[in-house]
Amino acid sequence: MEIRCLGMLMLCMSILVNGIPRPNEGGAKKRVHEQQPLSGEEHYQSNKQHNAEYDHEAFLGNEQKATFDQLSPEESLRRLGILVDKIDRDGDKKITEEELKFYIDHTQKRYIYEDVDRQWKDLNPDNKPSILWGEYVNRTYGFDVDDPQRNTEFNYKDMKRRDRRRWEKADLDNNDKLTKDELTSFLHPEEIDHMKEIMVEETMEDIDKDKDGRISLDEYIGDMYSEDERKNNAEEPDWLKTEKEQFTRYRDKNGDGYMGKSEVKDWILPAEYDNVAAESTHLMHEADSNKDGVLTKEEILEKHDIFVGSQVTDFGEALARHDEF
């Protein structure tokens, strides 16, 4: 959601200085939460052969997968061994499939943790264990949101109300403070199971213009294709025709002409194939030489080509980033 700065100098300065984007930001055409691929590589090549490059990027993350041949094979193995110790969360010298899954999931969601780290520092410069609701409001809005004189250009009062509702949902211990983990839920509800209902409520509020608790075809289309766009375009674009068909055939599951809450949830939070679990299972199967259901460091180093390539990889940044778990 774009924050309009006209007449809101204090707010604009706060945002420009502190760099705190609000959790409600995002365009109407980005409502559907789509699972990100683990790699930009195809998992299988055209000849149906498994593509090892997919595994390397899934394991390291696309930012950490560097150009091969930057390290000697000996140094590569040494650093992989260190990384294995990081993955072994309970320190029992055995990597379970769950630990491997946690690591890959953490690697793939690094952009979320980096965003939370940045905003945590902005909202909590003293690095306290938690931040108060009032501190969030002051740092984010920078003025009295409830003052009607401040709400003539844009409805910040409504934005605050939505933030408050999301805050209370993220605040699991109901102490009106958010820890860093709770702030993650607040800022990225699409990744947290107990927050997903909030996404549905916010979507309904945005699109359900007549406030009858359901979304009609006109409201659904209106969210993607504004009145001005309709006036400026003599012919309806093909993608819009496709969306209308999608609404009728797939979104409106009971055929009553509307999307209710459950149908909106199925739309914006579709059931996903768990590609992290699938990749973890694949790597376990390939590297578990004695088939005991766990991996030792020796098994991983023996099969290092599965995880990081047959040559060498720059693990420097990957290792530096894994101090947090």
JOTA-V468289 format. One line per field, one symbol per residue. psi: psi as a letter, one per 30 degrees, with the letter a starting at -180 (. if undefined). A space follows every 10 residues. Layout:
# JOTA-V468289
psi: ???
This chain:
# JOTA-V468289
psi: kkjkfkghee eeeeeeefhj klfglklegg ekjkkkkflf lkeklfggkk jfeeeeeeef kfffjlklgf lleeeeeeee eeeeeeeief gggkjleeee eeeeeeefge eeeeeeeeee eefiffhlfl kleeeeeefe egljefjfff geekifeeee eeeeeeeeef ieghgglkle eeeeeefiff fkefffeeee eeeeeeeieg hgglkleeee efffjleeee efjekkleee eeeeeeeeee eiegggglka eeeeeeefik kkkifeeeee eeeeeefieg hgglkleeee eehffeeglf clkjfeeeef fgff.
